[in-house]
Amino acid sequence: MKRKSFAVIGLGQFGMAVALTLAESDCDVLAIDDKEENIQEIADKVAYAVKADVREPGILKSLGVQNVDVAIIAVSENIEASVNATMQAKDLGVSQVIAKATTRLHGRILSKIGADEVIYPENSMGLRVARNLLSSGFLDIFELSSEVSMAEFRIPAGWVGKTLGQLKIREKYKVNIIGLKIHEEVRVYLDPQEPLPADCTLIAMGNNRNLNKASGG
């Protein structure tokens, strides 16, 4: 299975956190920033790290950004650079362009020029955004710490009709199923001998890597 590839453009606190988390999860990461000290800090932790000014026409094409699956535009403080990078990434045909904005006006501009998603994160949200990218099977995720989260995901096909006792999810995946949701009804007291229905989602808590594995069945 092909590893997902990302370009992270802008290595402030948010961009650095996203790039490092993706790299630690064995993704191909191209990190771009105009500050040499930021490039040096991350160079040995990601696949590629390049010093470049994204306001230069055609610079992202020359760096191969058209080959990535997702581009995260994290240069929000410089609106000119943010807009230029977003436009270039969309013109290059990157399938998912996520841009960070500092104000609602900035966000509306990014949406108008084609950003697929605009985010307004606090600095500490970098890790959570990266994990959501990596955990596309989750319907929702709430980070409890840098390593542990609570996540909601659709029941894997292989679990339908089986009981928690049969599946031994805690032993196999080292995560705890703490709830079951059918439509808007949430059940938190689960019978380990009751077969799991097909139309439910599960709420689990555990290590992020283990949650990723469990959500795939």
C-alpha positions in Angstrom: 0.0 0.0 0.0 1.4 3.4 -1.0 2.3 5.7 1.8 0.5 9.0 1.8 2.6 12.0 1.0 2.4 15.5 2.4 3.8 18.9 1.7 3.9 21.1 4.8 4.6 24.7 3.8 5.5 27.0 6.7 7.4 25.6 9.7 6.1 27.8 12.6 5.0 26.0 15.7 1.9 24.6 14.0 3.5 23.6 10.8 6.5 22.0 12.6 4.1 19.9 14.8 2.2 18.7 11.8 5.3 17.8 9.8 7.0 16.0 12.7 3.8 14.0 13.6 3.3 12.9 10.0 6.9 11.9 9.6 6.8 9.9 12.9 3.9 8.0 11.5 6.0 6.9 8.5 4.6 9.3 5.9 6.6 11.0 3.2 6.9 14.7 4.2 8.2 17.5 2.1 8.8 20.5 4.5 9.2 24.0 3.1 10.1 27.2 4.9 12.0 30.4 4.1 14.0 30.3 7.4 17.2 28.3 7.3 17.1 27.6 11.1 13.7 25.9 10.7 15.0 23.7 7.8 18.0 22.7 9.8 15.8 21.8 12.8 13.7 19.4 10.8 16.0 18.2 8.0 17.0 14.9 9.5 13.4 14.1 10.6 11.5 14.3 7.3 12.0 12.9 3.8 12.8 16.3 2.3 13.3 19.8 3.8 13.8 22.8 1.5 14.4 26.5 2.1 12.3 28.5 -0.3 10.2 31.6 -0.6 6.7 30.4 -1.7 5.9 33.9 -3.1 8.1 33.1 -6.0 6.1 32.1 -9.1 6.4 28.5 -10.0 8.5 27.6 -6.9 6.2 24.8 -5.6 6.2 23.1 -9.1 10.0 23.2 -9.1 10.0 21.5 -5.7 7.6 18.7 -6.8 4.6 19.7 -4.7 2.3 18.4 -7.6 3.3 14.9 -6.6 2.0 14.9 -3.0 -1.4 13.8 -1.9 -2.1 16.6 0.6 -0.6 20.1 0.9 -0.9 21.9 4.3 -0.4 25.6 3.9 0.8 26.8 7.4 2.2 30.2 6.5 -0.7 32.2 7.9 1.0 35.2 9.3 2.2 36.4 5.8 -1.1 36.6 3.9 0.7 37.1 0.6 2.7 33.9 1.0 -0.4 32.0 2.3 -2.4 33.0 -0.8 0.4 32.4 -3.2 1.1 28.9 -1.8 -2.6 28.0 -1.8 -3.1 29.1 -5.4 0.1 27.3 -6.6 -0.9 24.1 -4.9 -4.4 24.1 -6.4 -3.0 25.1 -9.9 -0.7 22.1 -9.6 -3.6 19.8 -9.1 -2.9 18.7 -5.5 -6.1 16.8 -4.5 -6.4 18.2 -1.0 -5.1 21.6 0.0 -5.6 22.5 3.7 -4.8 26.1 4.6 -4.3 27.8 8.0 -5.9 31.2 8.5 -5.5 33.8 11.2 -8.8 35.7 10.6 -12.2 34.9 9.1 -11.4 37.4 6.3 -8.2 35.6 5.6 -10.1 32.3 5.6 -12.7 33.5 3.2 -10.0 34.6 0.8 -8.4 31.1 1.0 -11.7 29.5 0.4 -12.4 31.7 -2.6 -9.1 30.8 -4.3 -9.7 27.1 -3.9 -8.5 25.8 -0.5 -10.4 22.5 0.2 -10.3 23.1 3.9 -9.5 26.2 6.0 -8.5 25.8 9.6 -8.1 28.3 12.5 -5.9 26.3 14.9 -4.3 27.3 18.1 -0.6 26.3 18.2 -1.3 23.2 20.2 -3.7 21.8 17.6 -1.0 20.8 15.2 -0.8 17.2 16.5 -4.6 16.7 16.4 -4.9 17.9 12.8 -2.1 15.5 11.7 -3.8 12.6 13.4 -7.1 13.4 11.8 -5.3 13.3 8.4 -3.8 9.9 9.3 -7.0 8.6 10.8 -9.5 9.3 8.0 -11.6 6.4 9.1 -12.6 8.2 12.3 -15.8 10.1 12.5 -14.5 12.1 15.4 -11.4 12.2 17.6 -10.6 13.9 20.8 -7.0 14.1 22.0 -6.5 13.3 25.7 -2.7 13.6 25.5 0.0 13.6 22.8 -0.3 9.7 22.7 -3.9 8.9 23.8 -7.2 9.8 22.3 -10.9 8.9 22.3 -12.2 8.2 18.8 -15.5 7.3 17.1 -15.5 5.1 14.1 -17.8 2.9 12.0 -17.9 -0.7 13.1 -15.6 -2.7 10.9 -17.4 -5.2 8.7 -15.7 -8.2 10.3 -17.1 -7.2 13.7 -20.8 -7.1 12.8 -22.8 -9.8 14.5 -20.0 -10.7 16.9 -19.8 -9.9 20.6 -17.1 -7.9 22.4 -16.3 -11.1 24.2 -15.7 -13.0 21.0 -13.7 -10.1 19.4 -11.4 -9.7 22.4 -10.6 -6.1 21.2 -8.8 -5.1 24.4 -6.5 -8.1 24.2 -5.9 -7.9 20.4 -5.6 -4.1 19.9 -5.0 -2.8 23.5 -7.9 -0.3 23.2 -11.1 0.0 25.3 -14.5 0.2 23.7 -16.3 2.6 26.0 -19.5 3.2 24.0 -21.7 2.3 21.1 -23.7 4.8 19.1 -26.8 4.0 16.9 -28.1 7.1 15.1 -28.2 9.6 18.0 -28.5 7.1 20.9 -25.3 6.5 22.8 -24.9 3.4 25.0 -22.1 3.4 27.6 -23.1 0.2 29.4 -22.3 -2.6 27.0 -23.1 -6.3 27.4 -20.0 -8.2 26.3 -22.2 -11.0 25.1 -24.5 -8.9 22.9 -23.9 -9.1 19.1 -22.8 -5.8 17.6 -25.3 -4.3 15.1 -24.3 -3.3 11.6 -25.6 0.2 11.7 -23.5 1.4 14.8 -20.4 3.4 15.4 -18.0 2.5 18.2 -16.4 4.9 20.7 -12.9 3.7 21.8 -10.1 5.0 23.9 -6.4 4.1 23.7 -3.0 4.8 22.2 -3.3 6.6 18.8 -1.5 3.9 16.9 -3.6 1.2 18.4 -6.8 3.1 17.6 -5.7 3.4 14.0 -5.3 -0.4 13.8 -8.6 -1.2 15.6 -10.6 1.1 13.4 -9.6 -1.0 10.4 -10.9 -4.2 12.0 
